[in-house]
Amino acid sequence: MKAFWRNAALLAVSLLPFSSANALALQAKQYGDFDRYVLALSWQTGFCQS
């Protein structure tokens, strides 16, 4: 049974590049055409050093 899952995983990994090769490129219809916006905040301790 282990050999089956190992072969299935190997097959899936080997077919992955072929499935992504046919993917269409994503392009916005106009500038700022987004479904949602994400605000990312980061902080480092070095910002407060004087």
Backbone as JSON Lines, residues from 0, in Angstrom:
{"i":0,"aa":"M","n":[0.83,-1.2,0.0],"ca":[0.0,0.0,0.0],"c":[0.87,1.26,0.0]}
{"i":1,"aa":"K","n":[2.02,1.2,0.69],"ca":[2.92,2.35,0.69],"c":[3.43,2.67,-0.7]}
{"i":2,"aa":"A","n":[3.7,1.61,-1.47],"ca":[4.21,1.82,-2.83],"c":[3.17,2.53,-3.7]}
{"i":3,"aa":"F","n":[1.9,2.24,-3.49],"ca":[0.85,2.9,-4.27],"c":[0.85,4.4,-4.0]}
{"i":4,"aa":"W","n":[0.88,4.81,-2.73],"ca":[0.84,6.23,-2.39],"c":[2.11,6.93,-2.82]}
{"i":5,"aa":"R","n":[3.24,6.23,-2.72],"ca":[4.5,6.83,-3.17],"c":[4.46,7.07,-4.68]}
{"i":6,"aa":"N","n":[3.95,6.09,-5.43],"ca":[3.85,6.25,-6.88],"c":[2.82,7.31,-7.25]}
{"i":7,"aa":"A","n":[1.72,7.38,-6.51],"ca":[0.7,8.4,-6.78],"c":[1.26,9.79,-6.53]}
{"i":8,"aa":"A","n":[2.03,9.95,-5.46],"ca":[2.63,11.25,-5.16],"c":[3.67,11.62,-6.21]}
{"i":9,"aa":"L","n":[4.45,10.66,-6.64],"ca":[5.45,10.9,-7.68],"c":[4.79,11.31,-8.99]}
{"i":10,"aa":"L","n":[3.7,10.67,-9.33],"ca":[2.96,11.02,-10.54],"c":[2.38,12.43,-10.45]}
{"i":11,"aa":"A","n":[1.81,12.76,-9.3],"ca":[1.23,14.1,-9.12],"c":[2.3,15.18,-9.21]}
{"i":12,"aa":"V","n":[3.45,14.95,-8.6],"ca":[4.53,15.94,-8.63],"c":[5.09,16.07,-10.04]}
{"i":13,"aa":"S","n":[5.18,14.98,-10.77],"ca":[5.73,15.05,-12.12],"c":[4.76,15.71,-13.1]}
{"i":14,"aa":"L","n":[3.46,15.67,-12.84],"ca":[2.48,16.3,-13.73],"c":[2.21,17.76,-13.39]}
{"i":15,"aa":"L","n":[2.67,18.22,-12.26],"ca":[2.4,19.6,-11.83],"c":[2.92,20.65,-12.81]}
{"i":16,"aa":"P","n":[4.14,20.56,-13.33],"ca":[4.59,21.59,-14.28],"c":[3.74,21.67,-15.55]}
{"i":17,"aa":"F","n":[3.19,20.55,-15.99],"ca":[2.37,20.56,-17.2],"c":[1.03,21.25,-16.96]}
{"i":18,"aa":"S","n":[0.49,21.12,-15.77],"ca":[-0.79,21.77,-15.48],"c":[-0.63,23.27,-15.33]}
{"i":19,"aa":"S","n":[0.5,23.73,-14.79],"ca":[0.7,25.16,-14.62],"c":[1.16,25.83,-15.91]}
{"i":20,"aa":"A","n":[1.66,25.06,-16.87],"ca":[2.11,25.64,-18.14],"c":[0.93,26.17,-18.95]}
{"i":21,"aa":"N","n":[-0.26,25.62,-18.75],"ca":[-1.43,26.04,-19.51],"c":[-2.24,27.13,-18.81]}
{"i":22,"aa":"A","n":[-1.78,27.6,-17.67],"ca":[-2.52,28.62,-16.91],"c":[-2.43,29.97,-17.62]}
{"i":23,"aa":"L","n":[-3.51,30.7,-17.6],"ca":[-3.55,32.03,-18.2],"c":[-2.97,33.05,-17.24]}
{"i":24,"aa":"A","n":[-2.31,34.05,-17.77],"ca":[-1.75,35.11,-16.95],"c":[-2.87,36.0,-16.42]}
{"i":25,"aa":"L","n":[-2.78,36.4,-15.17],"ca":[-3.77,37.3,-14.57],"c":[-3.42,38.74,-14.89]}
{"i":26,"aa":"Q","n":[-4.39,39.49,-15.36],"ca":[-4.18,40.9,-15.66],"c":[-5.39,41.68,-15.18]}
{"i":27,"aa":"A","n":[-5.12,42.81,-14.54],"ca":[-6.2,43.68,-14.08],"c":[-6.82,44.38,-15.28]}
{"i":28,"aa":"K","n":[-8.12,44.6,-15.25],"ca":[-8.8,45.27,-16.35],"c":[-8.45,46.75,-16.38]}
{"i":29,"aa":"Q","n":[-8.26,47.33,-15.23],"ca":[-7.83,48.72,-15.14],"c":[-7.01,48.88,-13.88]}
{"i":30,"aa":"Y","n":[-6.29,49.98,-13.78],"ca":[-5.44,50.21,-12.62],"c":[-6.28,50.3,-11.35]}
{"i":31,"aa":"G","n":[-5.91,49.55,-10.35],"ca":[-6.63,49.57,-9.09],"c":[-7.86,48.69,-9.07]}
{"i":32,"aa":"D","n":[-7.99,47.78,-10.0],"ca":[-9.14,46.88,-10.07],"c":[-8.88,45.66,-9.18]}
{"i":33,"aa":"F","n":[-9.19,45.79,-7.88],"ca":[-8.93,44.74,-6.91],"c":[-10.23,44.35,-6.22]}
{"i":34,"aa":"D","n":[-10.31,43.1,-5.8],"ca":[-11.46,42.65,-5.03],"c":[-11.35,43.08,-3.57]}
{"i":35,"aa":"R","n":[-10.15,43.07,-3.04],"ca":[-9.95,43.46,-1.64],"c":[-8.55,44.01,-1.47]}
{"i":36,"aa":"Y","n":[-8.37,44.75,-0.42],"ca":[-7.08,45.34,-0.11],"c":[-6.57,44.74,1.19]}
{"i":37,"aa":"V","n":[-5.27,44.57,1.3],"ca":[-4.65,44.0,2.49],"c":[-3.64,45.0,3.01]}
{"i":38,"aa":"L","n":[-3.73,45.29,4.3],"ca":[-2.78,46.18,4.95],"c":[-1.82,45.31,5.76]}
{"i":39,"aa":"A","n":[-0.56,45.4,5.46],"ca":[0.45,44.6,6.17],"c":[1.32,45.54,6.99]}
{"i":40,"aa":"L","n":[1.39,45.3,8.28],"ca":[2.21,46.09,9.18],"c":[3.34,45.23,9.71]}
{"i":41,"aa":"S","n":[4.52,45.81,9.78],"ca":[5.65,45.09,10.36],"c":[6.41,46.03,11.28]}
{"i":42,"aa":"W","n":[7.08,45.46,12.25],"ca":[7.83,46.25,13.21],"c":[9.09,45.5,13.58]}
{"i":43,"aa":"Q","n":[10.18,46.22,13.69],"ca":[11.44,45.65,14.13],"c":[11.92,46.42,15.34]}
{"i":44,"aa":"T","n":[12.62,45.74,16.24],"ca":[13.11,46.41,17.45],"c":[14.13,47.48,17.12]}
{"i":45,"aa":"G","n":[14.79,47.4,16.0],"ca":[15.78,48.4,15.6],"c":[15.17,49.75,15.29]}
{"i":46,"aa":"F","n":[13.86,49.84,15.09],"ca":[13.21,51.11,14.8],"c":[13.27,52.06,16.0]}
{"i":47,"aa":"C","n":[13.3,51.52,17.22],"ca":[13.27,52.33,18.42],"c":[14.66,52.66,18.97]}
{"i":48,"aa":"Q","n":[15.69,52.1,18.41],"ca":[17.03,52.34,18.95],"c":[17.45,53.77,18.62]}
{"i":49,"aa":"S","n":[18.1,54.39,19.62],"ca":[18.53,55.78,19.38],"c":[20.02,55.89,19.34]}
